Amino acid sequence: MFNKKPTTGQLNGSDLWARPGMHVTFRAEIMPGKDREERTYRVDEVLSNGRVTLHNFPDEHLEGEFEPMNFKRNTVK
C-alpha cells in the first residue's frame, strides 16, 4: 500500500543518495563556525544501511547530517 524503504538492509542503485567519490557538506548547524570548505568531505564508501563513511573523517553518517544536493550551484548563467 505504501512505498517503504527496503528493510533487508539492501539498497538498490536508484535509492542511493550518495556515491563513492562525491563530495558532501555537513549542515552548518552540525559544524558551527566553519566555512563550507571546512565542512565538505569526500564519500569513501556507501554502506548497505544507507550510511556513508568519509575520507579522513571518523564514523558513519546519515543523509540528514548533510546539506541537500544543489546540482545548479556551479552552473554558468
PDB file of N, CA, C and O in Angstrom:
ATOM      1  N   MET A   1       0.825  -1.186   0.000  1.00  0.00           N
ATOM      2  CA  MET A   1       0.000   0.000   0.000  1.00  0.00           C
ATOM      3  C   MET A   1       0.873   1.254   0.000  1.00  0.00           C
ATOM      4  O   MET A   1       0.669   2.150  -0.819  1.00  0.00           O
ATOM      5  N   PHE A   2       1.833   1.322   0.905  1.00  0.00           N
ATOM      6  CA  PHE A   2       2.728   2.466   0.966  1.00  0.00           C
ATOM      7  C   PHE A   2       4.097   2.055   0.461  1.00  0.00           C
ATOM      8  O   PHE A   2       4.513   0.908   0.622  1.00  0.00           O
ATOM      9  N   ASN A   3       4.790   2.999  -0.149  1.00  0.00           N
ATOM     10  CA  ASN A   3       6.149   2.713  -0.596  1.00  0.00           C
ATOM     11  C   ASN A   3       7.088   2.827   0.595  1.00  0.00           C
ATOM     12  O   ASN A   3       7.204   3.892   1.202  1.00  0.00           O
ATOM     13  N   LYS A   4       7.750   1.741   0.924  1.00  0.00           N
ATOM     14  CA  LYS A   4       8.664   1.722   2.055  1.00  0.00           C
ATOM     15  C   LYS A   4      10.071   1.469   1.563  1.00  0.00           C
ATOM     16  O   LYS A   4      10.272   0.861   0.511  1.00  0.00           O
ATOM     17  N   LYS A   5      11.037   1.934   2.318  1.00  0.00           N
ATOM     18  CA  LYS A   5      12.422   1.629   2.004  1.00  0.00           C
ATOM     19  C   LYS A   5      12.666   0.157   2.294  1.00  0.00           C
ATOM     20  O   LYS A   5      11.978  -0.430   3.129  1.00  0.00           O
ATOM     21  N   PRO A   6      13.622  -0.438   1.625  1.00  0.00           N
ATOM     22  CA  PRO A   6      13.919  -1.851   1.880  1.00  0.00           C
ATOM     23  C   PRO A   6      14.259  -2.084   3.349  1.00  0.00           C
ATOM     24  O   PRO A   6      14.974  -1.295   3.967  1.00  0.00           O
ATOM     25  N   THR A   7      13.742  -3.167   3.889  1.00  0.00           N
ATOM     26  CA  THR A   7      14.002  -3.474   5.293  1.00  0.00           C
ATOM     27  C   THR A   7      15.102  -4.505   5.467  1.00  0.00           C
ATOM     28  O   THR A   7      15.486  -4.827   6.591  1.00  0.00           O
ATOM     29  N   THR A   8      15.604  -5.017   4.366  1.00  0.00           N
ATOM     30  CA  THR A   8      16.614  -6.063   4.450  1.00  0.00           C
ATOM     31  C   THR A   8      18.018  -5.511   4.636  1.00  0.00           C
ATOM     32  O   THR A   8      18.974  -6.277   4.759  1.00  0.00           O
ATOM     33  N   GLY A   9      18.152  -4.181   4.658  1.00  0.00           N
ATOM     34  CA  GLY A   9      19.475  -3.595   4.753  1.00  0.00           C
ATOM     35  C   GLY A   9      20.135  -3.455   3.395  1.00  0.00           C
ATOM     36  O   GLY A   9      21.294  -3.050   3.305  1.00  0.00           O
ATOM     37  N   GLN A  10      19.412  -3.785   2.345  1.00  0.00           N
ATOM     38  CA  GLN A  10      19.941  -3.694   0.994  1.00  0.00           C
ATOM     39  C   GLN A  10      19.298  -2.514   0.281  1.00  0.00           C
ATOM     40  O   GLN A  10      18.073  -2.394   0.246  1.00  0.00           O
ATOM     41  N   LEU A  11      20.125  -1.645  -0.288  1.00  0.00           N
ATOM     42  CA  LEU A  11      19.619  -0.537  -1.086  1.00  0.00           C
ATOM     43  C   LEU A  11      19.986  -0.797  -2.533  1.00  0.00           C
ATOM     44  O   LEU A  11      21.110  -1.203  -2.832  1.00  0.00           O
ATOM     45  N   ASN A  12      19.035  -0.564  -3.437  1.00  0.00           N
ATOM     46  CA  ASN A  12      19.399  -0.714  -4.845  1.00  0.00           C
ATOM     47  C   ASN A  12      19.987   0.598  -5.349  1.00  0.00           C
ATOM     48  O   ASN A  12      19.912   1.614  -4.658  1.00  0.00           O
ATOM     49  N   GLY A  13      20.561   0.587  -6.524  1.00  0.00           N
ATOM     50  CA  GLY A  13      21.286   1.744  -7.045  1.00  0.00           C
ATOM     51  C   GLY A  13      20.461   3.012  -7.132  1.00  0.00           C
ATOM     52  O   GLY A  13      21.008   4.100  -6.952  1.00  0.00           O
ATOM     53  N   SER A  14      19.163   2.917  -7.402  1.00  0.00           N
ATOM     54  CA  SER A  14      18.337   4.112  -7.542  1.00  0.00           C
ATOM     55  C   SER A  14      17.965   4.733  -6.203  1.00  0.00           C
ATOM     56  O   SER A  14      17.532   5.885  -6.168  1.00  0.00           O
ATOM     57  N   ASP A  15      18.120   4.007  -5.101  1.00  0.00           N
ATOM     58  CA  ASP A  15      17.769   4.529  -3.785  1.00  0.00           C
ATOM     59  C   ASP A  15      18.931   5.232  -3.097  1.00  0.00           C
ATOM     60  O   ASP A  15      18.745   5.816  -2.029  1.00  0.00           O
ATOM     61  N   LEU A  16      20.114   5.191  -3.675  1.00  0.00           N
ATOM     62  CA  LEU A  16      21.279   5.772  -3.029  1.00  0.00           C
ATOM     63  C   LEU A  16      21.235   7.286  -3.108  1.00  0.00           C
ATOM     64  O   LEU A  16      20.891   7.853  -4.145  1.00  0.00           O
ATOM     65  N   TRP A  17      21.582   7.929  -2.022  1.00  0.00           N
ATOM     66  CA  TRP A  17      21.629   9.390  -2.001  1.00  0.00           C
ATOM     67  C   TRP A  17      23.055   9.886  -2.193  1.00  0.00           C
ATOM     68  O   TRP A  17      23.266  11.078  -2.413  1.00  0.00           O
ATOM     69  N   ALA A  18      24.032   8.997  -2.113  1.00  0.00           N
ATOM     70  CA  ALA A  18      25.438   9.378  -2.270  1.00  0.00           C
ATOM     71  C   ALA A  18      26.160   8.282  -3.044  1.00  0.00           C
ATOM     72  O   ALA A  18      25.710   7.138  -3.106  1.00  0.00           O
ATOM     73  N   ARG A  19      27.267   8.653  -3.620  1.00  0.00           N
ATOM     74  CA  ARG A  19      28.103   7.709  -4.354  1.00  0.00           C
ATOM     75  C   ARG A  19      29.549   7.875  -3.882  1.00  0.00           C
ATOM     76  O   ARG A  19      29.942   8.978  -3.503  1.00  0.00           O
ATOM     77  N   PRO A  20      30.345   6.809  -3.895  1.00  0.00           N
ATOM     78  CA  PRO A  20      31.753   6.941  -3.536  1.00  0.00           C
ATOM     79  C   PRO A  20      32.442   7.972  -4.432  1.00  0.00           C
ATOM     80  O   PRO A  20      32.259   7.983  -5.649  1.00  0.00           O
ATOM     81  N   GLY A  21      33.231   8.826  -3.805  1.00  0.00           N
ATOM     82  CA  GLY A  21      33.971   9.847  -4.537  1.00  0.00           C
ATOM     83  C   GLY A  21      33.285  11.192  -4.610  1.00  0.00           C
ATOM     84  O   GLY A  21      33.939  12.199  -4.879  1.00  0.00           O
ATOM     85  N   MET A  22      31.974  11.238  -4.377  1.00  0.00           N
ATOM     86  CA  MET A  22      31.297  12.533  -4.444  1.00  0.00           C
ATOM     87  C   MET A  22      31.542  13.325  -3.160  1.00  0.00           C
ATOM     88  O   MET A  22      31.874  12.751  -2.123  1.00  0.00           O
ATOM     89  N   HIS A  23      31.380  14.628  -3.237  1.00  0.00           N
ATOM     90  CA  HIS A  23      31.581  15.489  -2.078  1.00  0.00           C
ATOM     91  C   HIS A  23      30.246  15.779  -1.410  1.00  0.00           C
ATOM     92  O   HIS A  23      29.239  16.003  -2.083  1.00  0.00           O
ATOM     93  N   VAL A  24      30.246  15.774  -0.089  1.00  0.00           N
ATOM     94  CA  VAL A  24      29.073  16.113   0.705  1.00  0.00           C
ATOM     95  C   VAL A  24      29.483  17.167   1.723  1.00  0.00           C
ATOM     96  O   VAL A  24      30.630  17.207   2.168  1.00  0.00           O
ATOM     97  N   THR A  25      28.532  18.019   2.084  1.00  0.00           N
ATOM     98  CA  THR A  25      28.811  19.110   3.009  1.00  0.00           C
ATOM     99  C   THR A  25      27.918  18.980   4.232  1.00  0.00           C
ATOM    100  O   THR A  25      26.694  18.934   4.110  1.00  0.00           O
ATOM    101  N   PHE A  26      28.531  18.921   5.417  1.00  0.00           N
ATOM    102  CA  PHE A  26      27.764  18.881   6.655  1.00  0.00           C
ATOM    103  C   PHE A  26      26.946  20.155   6.780  1.00  0.00           C
ATOM    104  O   PHE A  26      27.389  21.226   6.365  1.00  0.00           O
ATOM    105  N   ARG A  27      25.758  20.041   7.349  1.00  0.00           N
ATOM    106  CA  ARG A  27      24.935  21.220   7.616  1.00  0.00           C
ATOM    107  C   ARG A  27      25.663  22.131   8.593  1.00  0.00           C
ATOM    108  O   ARG A  27      26.406  21.658   9.453  1.00  0.00           O
ATOM    109  N   ALA A  28      25.455  23.415   8.464  1.00  0.00           N
ATOM    110  CA  ALA A  28      26.142  24.408   9.299  1.00  0.00           C
ATOM    111  C   ALA A  28      25.802  24.232  10.779  1.00  0.00           C
ATOM    112  O   ALA A  28      26.620  24.556  11.641  1.00  0.00           O
ATOM    113  N   GLU A  29      24.614  23.728  11.082  1.00  0.00           N
ATOM    114  CA  GLU A  29      24.225  23.541  12.486  1.00  0.00           C
ATOM    115  C   GLU A  29      25.077  22.466  13.151  1.00  0.00           C
ATOM    116  O   GLU A  29      25.280  22.496  14.365  1.00  0.00           O
ATOM    117  N   ILE A  30      25.568  21.534  12.374  1.00  0.00           N
ATOM    118  CA  ILE A  30      26.358  20.437  12.922  1.00  0.00           C
ATOM    119  C   ILE A  30      27.801  20.871  13.168  1.00  0.00           C
ATOM    120  O   ILE A  30      28.445  20.403  14.107  1.00  0.00           O
ATOM    121  N   MET A  31      28.303  21.766  12.321  1.00  0.00           N
ATOM    122  CA  MET A  31      29.675  22.269  12.464  1.00  0.00           C
ATOM    123  C   MET A  31      29.645  23.799  12.478  1.00  0.00           C
ATOM    124  O   MET A  31      30.090  24.433  11.521  1.00  0.00           O
ATOM    125  N   PRO A  32      29.126  24.396  13.552  1.00  0.00           N
ATOM    126  CA  PRO A  32      29.018  25.858  13.588  1.00  0.00           C
ATOM    127  C   PRO A  32      30.397  26.520  13.575  1.00  0.00           C
ATOM    128  O   PRO A  32      31.360  25.997  14.135  1.00  0.00           O
ATOM    129  N   GLY A  33      30.465  27.679  12.923  1.00  0.00           N
ATOM    130  CA  GLY A  33      31.693  28.450  12.887  1.00  0.00           C
ATOM    131  C   GLY A  33      32.695  27.995  11.847  1.00  0.00           C
ATOM    132  O   GLY A  33      33.795  28.541  11.770  1.00  0.00           O
ATOM    133  N   LYS A  34      32.332  26.995  11.038  1.00  0.00           N
ATOM    134  CA  LYS A  34      33.253  26.513   9.999  1.00  0.00           C
ATOM    135  C   LYS A  34      32.719  26.899   8.635  1.00  0.00           C
ATOM    136  O   LYS A  34      31.514  26.858   8.389  1.00  0.00           O
ATOM    137  N   ASP A  35      33.635  27.277   7.747  1.00  0.00           N
ATOM    138  CA  ASP A  35      33.261  27.607   6.374  1.00  0.00           C
ATOM    139  C   ASP A  35      32.816  26.354   5.638  1.00  0.00           C
ATOM    140  O   ASP A  35      33.085  25.234   6.073  1.00  0.00           O
ATOM    141  N   ARG A  36      32.128  26.558   4.514  1.00  0.00           N
ATOM    142  CA  ARG A  36      31.647  25.447   3.700  1.00  0.00           C
ATOM    143  C   ARG A  36      32.781  24.498   3.323  1.00  0.00           C
ATOM    144  O   ARG A  36      32.611  23.280   3.374  1.00  0.00           O
ATOM    145  N   GLU A  37      33.927  25.043   2.947  1.00  0.00           N
ATOM    146  CA  GLU A  37      35.058  24.197   2.551  1.00  0.00           C
ATOM    147  C   GLU A  37      35.535  23.308   3.701  1.00  0.00           C
ATOM    148  O   GLU A  37      35.968  22.178   3.473  1.00  0.00           O
ATOM    149  N   GLU A  38      35.458  23.806   4.917  1.00  0.00           N
ATOM    150  CA  GLU A  38      35.879  23.038   6.090  1.00  0.00           C
ATOM    151  C   GLU A  38      34.862  21.965   6.467  1.00  0.00           C
ATOM    152  O   GLU A  38      35.192  21.032   7.199  1.00  0.00           O
ATOM    153  N   ARG A  39      33.623  22.089   5.973  1.00  0.00           N
ATOM    154  CA  ARG A  39      32.554  21.130   6.267  1.00  0.00           C
ATOM    155  C   ARG A  39      32.339  20.132   5.139  1.00  0.00           C
ATOM    156  O   ARG A  39      31.453  19.282   5.229  1.00  0.00           O
ATOM    157  N   THR A  40      33.139  20.221   4.074  1.00  0.00           N
ATOM    158  CA  THR A  40      32.961  19.372   2.902  1.00  0.00           C
ATOM    159  C   THR A  40      33.966  18.224   2.911  1.00  0.00           C
ATOM    160  O   THR A  40      35.163  18.428   3.110  1.00  0.00           O
ATOM    161  N   TYR A  41      33.457  17.018   2.691  1.00  0.00           N
ATOM    162  CA  TYR A  41      34.274  15.805   2.699  1.00  0.00           C
ATOM    163  C   TYR A  41      33.893  14.929   1.516  1.00  0.00           C
ATOM    164  O   TYR A  41      32.817  15.080   0.937  1.00  0.00           O
ATOM    165  N   ARG A  42      34.778  14.021   1.169  1.00  0.00           N
ATOM    166  CA  ARG A  42      34.548  13.092   0.066  1.00  0.00           C
ATOM    167  C   ARG A  42      34.039  11.769   0.627  1.00  0.00           C
ATOM    168  O   ARG A  42      34.571  11.255   1.611  1.00  0.00           O
ATOM    169  N   VAL A  43      33.005  11.226  -0.007  1.00  0.00           N
ATOM    170  CA  VAL A  43      32.441   9.935   0.397  1.00  0.00           C
ATOM    171  C   VAL A  43      33.434   8.839   0.048  1.00  0.00           C
ATOM    172  O   VAL A  43      33.894   8.734  -1.089  1.00  0.00           O
ATOM    173  N   ASP A  44      33.755   8.028   1.043  1.00  0.00           N
ATOM    174  CA  ASP A  44      34.667   6.909   0.847  1.00  0.00           C
ATOM    175  C   ASP A  44      33.890   5.645   0.476  1.00  0.00           C
ATOM    176  O   ASP A  44      34.262   4.924  -0.451  1.00  0.00           O
ATOM    177  N   GLU A  45      32.808   5.389   1.210  1.00  0.00           N
ATOM    178  CA  GLU A  45      32.034   4.168   0.983  1.00  0.00           C
ATOM    179  C   GLU A  45      30.580   4.407   1.360  1.00  0.00           C
ATOM    180  O   GLU A  45      30.293   5.098   2.337  1.00  0.00           O
ATOM    181  N   VAL A  46      29.666   3.838   0.585  1.00  0.00           N
ATOM    182  CA  VAL A  46      28.240   3.847   0.916  1.00  0.00           C
ATOM    183  C   VAL A  46      27.908   2.468   1.459  1.00  0.00           C
ATOM    184  O   VAL A  46      28.095   1.467   0.768  1.00  0.00           O
ATOM    185  N   LEU A  47      27.422   2.409   2.682  1.00  0.00           N
ATOM    186  CA  LEU A  47      27.125   1.140   3.333  1.00  0.00           C
ATOM    187  C   LEU A  47      25.727   0.651   2.961  1.00  0.00           C
ATOM    188  O   LEU A  47      24.899   1.433   2.493  1.00  0.00           O
ATOM    189  N   SER A  48      25.465  -0.619   3.165  1.00  0.00           N
ATOM    190  CA  SER A  48      24.177  -1.209   2.787  1.00  0.00           C
ATOM    191  C   SER A  48      23.005  -0.638   3.580  1.00  0.00           C
ATOM    192  O   SER A  48      21.858  -0.755   3.150  1.00  0.00           O
ATOM    193  N   ASN A  49      23.275  -0.021   4.731  1.00  0.00           N
ATOM    194  CA  ASN A  49      22.204   0.575   5.537  1.00  0.00           C
ATOM    195  C   ASN A  49      21.935   2.031   5.157  1.00  0.00           C
ATOM    196  O   ASN A  49      21.132   2.694   5.813  1.00  0.00           O
ATOM    197  N   GLY A  50      22.597   2.545   4.102  1.00  0.00           N
ATOM    198  CA  GLY A  50      22.368   3.909   3.643  1.00  0.00           C
ATOM    199  C   GLY A  50      23.296   4.941   4.258  1.00  0.00           C
ATOM    200  O   GLY A  50      23.307   6.099   3.839  1.00  0.00           O
ATOM    201  N   ARG A  51      24.070   4.531   5.242  1.00  0.00           N
ATOM    202  CA  ARG A  51      25.040   5.456   5.843  1.00  0.00           C
ATOM    203  C   ARG A  51      26.283   5.521   4.970  1.00  0.00           C
ATOM    204  O   ARG A  51      26.505   4.660   4.119  1.00  0.00           O
ATOM    205  N   VAL A  52      27.090   6.553   5.193  1.00  0.00           N
ATOM    206  CA  VAL A  52      28.332   6.685   4.447  1.00  0.00           C
ATOM    207  C   VAL A  52      29.507   6.812   5.392  1.00  0.00           C
ATOM    208  O   VAL A  52      29.359   7.276   6.523  1.00  0.00           O
ATOM    209  N   THR A  53      30.677   6.399   4.927  1.00  0.00           N
ATOM    210  CA  THR A  53      31.923   6.701   5.610  1.00  0.00           C
ATOM    211  C   THR A  53      32.628   7.740   4.745  1.00  0.00           C
ATOM    212  O   THR A  53      32.490   7.747   3.522  1.00  0.00           O
ATOM    213  N   LEU A  54      33.386   8.618   5.402  1.00  0.00           N
ATOM    214  CA  LEU A  54      34.031   9.723   4.708  1.00  0.00           C
ATOM    215  C   LEU A  54      35.537   9.579   4.744  1.00  0.00           C
ATOM    216  O   LEU A  54      36.096   9.011   5.682  1.00  0.00           O
ATOM    217  N   HIS A  55      36.194  10.097   3.713  1.00  0.00           N
ATOM    218  CA  HIS A  55      37.645  10.088   3.624  1.00  0.00           C
ATOM    219  C   HIS A  55      38.200  11.077   4.653  1.00  0.00           C
ATOM    220  O   HIS A  55      37.816  12.246   4.648  1.00  0.00           O
ATOM    221  N   ASN A  56      39.084  10.631   5.522  1.00  0.00           N
ATOM    222  CA  ASN A  56      39.726  11.455   6.562  1.00  0.00           C
ATOM    223  C   ASN A  56      38.743  12.058   7.563  1.00  0.00           C
ATOM    224  O   ASN A  56      38.971  13.156   8.070  1.00  0.00           O
ATOM    225  N   PHE A  57      37.644  11.341   7.854  1.00  0.00           N
ATOM    226  CA  PHE A  57      36.700  11.787   8.882  1.00  0.00           C
ATOM    227  C   PHE A  57      36.105  10.539   9.519  1.00  0.00           C
ATOM    228  O   PHE A  57      35.701   9.620   8.806  1.00  0.00           O
ATOM    229  N   PRO A  58      36.042  10.487  10.853  1.00  0.00           N
ATOM    230  CA  PRO A  58      35.628   9.252  11.542  1.00  0.00           C
ATOM    231  C   PRO A  58      34.123   8.961  11.480  1.00  0.00           C
ATOM    232  O   PRO A  58      33.310   9.842  11.199  1.00  0.00           O
ATOM    233  N   ASP A  59      33.790   7.720  11.749  1.00  0.00           N
ATOM    234  CA  ASP A  59      32.426   7.241  11.970  1.00  0.00           C
ATOM    235  C   ASP A  59      31.601   7.131  10.688  1.00  0.00           C
ATOM    236  O   ASP A  59      32.073   7.419   9.588  1.00  0.00           O
ATOM    237  N   GLU A  60      30.347   6.700  10.875  1.00  0.00           N
ATOM    238  CA  GLU A  60      29.368   6.573   9.805  1.00  0.00           C
ATOM    239  C   GLU A  60      28.382   7.726   9.926  1.00  0.00           C
ATOM    240  O   GLU A  60      28.122   8.213  11.026  1.00  0.00           O
ATOM    241  N   HIS A  61      27.835   8.160   8.801  1.00  0.00           N
ATOM    242  CA  HIS A  61      26.972   9.340   8.813  1.00  0.00           C
ATOM    243  C   HIS A  61      25.722   9.122   7.975  1.00  0.00           C
ATOM    244  O   HIS A  61      25.743   8.389   6.986  1.00  0.00           O
ATOM    245  N   LEU A  62      24.631   9.769   8.380  1.00  0.00           N
ATOM    246  CA  LEU A  62      23.335   9.670   7.712  1.00  0.00           C
ATOM    247  C   LEU A  62      23.119  10.826   6.751  1.00  0.00           C
ATOM    248  O   LEU A  62      23.758  11.871   6.872  1.00  0.00           O
ATOM    249  N   GLU A  63      22.229  10.637   5.809  1.00  0.00           N
ATOM    250  CA  GLU A  63      21.907  11.659   4.815  1.00  0.00           C
ATOM    251  C   GLU A  63      21.476  12.975   5.461  1.00  0.00           C
ATOM    252  O   GLU A  63      21.822  14.045   4.961  1.00  0.00           O
ATOM    253  N   GLY A  64      20.732  12.912   6.556  1.00  0.00           N
ATOM    254  CA  GLY A  64      20.209  14.108   7.205  1.00  0.00           C
ATOM    255  C   GLY A  64      21.264  15.017   7.822  1.00  0.00           C
ATOM    256  O   GLY A  64      20.963  16.159   8.167  1.00  0.00           O
ATOM    257  N   GLU A  65      22.481  14.537   7.965  1.00  0.00           N
ATOM    258  CA  GLU A  65      23.557  15.354   8.525  1.00  0.00           C
ATOM    259  C   GLU A  65      24.143  16.323   7.502  1.00  0.00           C
ATOM    260  O   GLU A  65      24.904  17.224   7.854  1.00  0.00           O
ATOM    261  N   PHE A  66      23.781  16.131   6.230  1.00  0.00           N
ATOM    262  CA  PHE A  66      24.391  16.900   5.169  1.00  0.00           C
ATOM    263  C   PHE A  66      23.405  17.850   4.512  1.00  0.00           C
ATOM    264  O   PHE A  66      22.193  17.642   4.561  1.00  0.00           O
ATOM    265  N   GLU A  67      23.949  18.906   3.891  1.00  0.00           N
ATOM    266  CA  GLU A  67      23.118  19.835   3.143  1.00  0.00           C
ATOM    267  C   GLU A  67      22.530  19.115   1.934  1.00  0.00           C
ATOM    268  O   GLU A  67      23.159  18.213   1.381  1.00  0.00           O
ATOM    269  N   PRO A  68      21.328  19.509   1.525  1.00  0.00           N
ATOM    270  CA  PRO A  68      20.744  18.902   0.324  1.00  0.00           C
ATOM    271  C   PRO A  68      21.636  19.181  -0.891  1.00  0.00           C
ATOM    272  O   PRO A  68      22.314  20.206  -0.954  1.00  0.00           O
ATOM    273  N   MET A  69      21.622  18.264  -1.840  1.00  0.00           N
ATOM    274  CA  MET A  69      22.419  18.444  -3.052  1.00  0.00           C
ATOM    275  C   MET A  69      21.833  19.576  -3.885  1.00  0.00           C
ATOM    276  O   MET A  69      20.621  19.652  -4.087  1.00  0.00           O
ATOM    277  N   ASN A  70      22.709  20.455  -4.367  1.00  0.00           N
ATOM    278  CA  ASN A  70      22.300  21.539  -5.248  1.00  0.00           C
ATOM    279  C   ASN A  70      23.127  21.419  -6.523  1.00  0.00           C
ATOM    280  O   ASN A  70      24.247  21.926  -6.593  1.00  0.00           O
ATOM    281  N   PHE A  71      22.577  20.754  -7.518  1.00  0.00           N
ATOM    282  CA  PHE A  71      23.324  20.481  -8.732  1.00  0.00           C
ATOM    283  C   PHE A  71      23.504  21.722  -9.603  1.00  0.00           C
ATOM    284  O   PHE A  71      24.316  21.713 -10.528  1.00  0.00           O
ATOM    285  N   LYS A  72      22.755  22.788  -9.317  1.00  0.00           N
ATOM    286  CA  LYS A  72      22.868  24.022 -10.116  1.00  0.00           C
ATOM    287  C   LYS A  72      23.850  25.015  -9.499  1.00  0.00           C
ATOM    288  O   LYS A  72      24.039  26.103 -10.042  1.00  0.00           O
ATOM    289  N   ARG A  73      24.474  24.668  -8.382  1.00  0.00           N
ATOM    290  CA  ARG A  73      25.345  25.596  -7.677  1.00  0.00           C
ATOM    291  C   ARG A  73      26.467  26.133  -8.557  1.00  0.00           C
ATOM    292  O   ARG A  73      26.736  27.333  -8.535  1.00  0.00           O
ATOM    293  N   ASN A  74      27.127  25.276  -9.332  1.00  0.00           N
ATOM    294  CA  ASN A  74      28.293  25.680 -10.105  1.00  0.00           C
ATOM    295  C   ASN A  74      28.013  25.867 -11.591  1.00  0.00           C
ATOM    296  O   ASN A  74      28.938  25.845 -12.403  1.00  0.00           O
ATOM    297  N   THR A  75      26.761  26.048 -11.948  1.00  0.00           N
ATOM    298  CA  THR A  75      26.465  26.237 -13.367  1.00  0.00           C
ATOM    299  C   THR A  75      26.641  27.697 -13.750  1.00  0.00           C
ATOM    300  O   THR A  75      26.448  28.597 -12.932  1.00  0.00           O
ATOM    301  N   VAL A  76      27.008  27.918 -15.003  1.00  0.00           N
ATOM    302  CA  VAL A  76      27.200  29.273 -15.530  1.00  0.00           C
ATOM    303  C   VAL A  76      25.864  29.807 -15.992  1.00  0.00           C
ATOM    304  O   VAL A  76      25.107  29.103 -16.660  1.00  0.00           O
ATOM    305  N   LYS A  77      25.566  31.050 -15.641  1.00  0.00           N
ATOM    306  CA  LYS A  77      24.287  31.662 -16.040  1.00  0.00           C
ATOM    307  C   LYS A  77      24.455  32.469 -17.292  1.00  0.00           C
ATOM    308  O   LYS A  77      23.491  33.058 -17.781  1.00  0.00           O
TER     309      LYS A  77
END
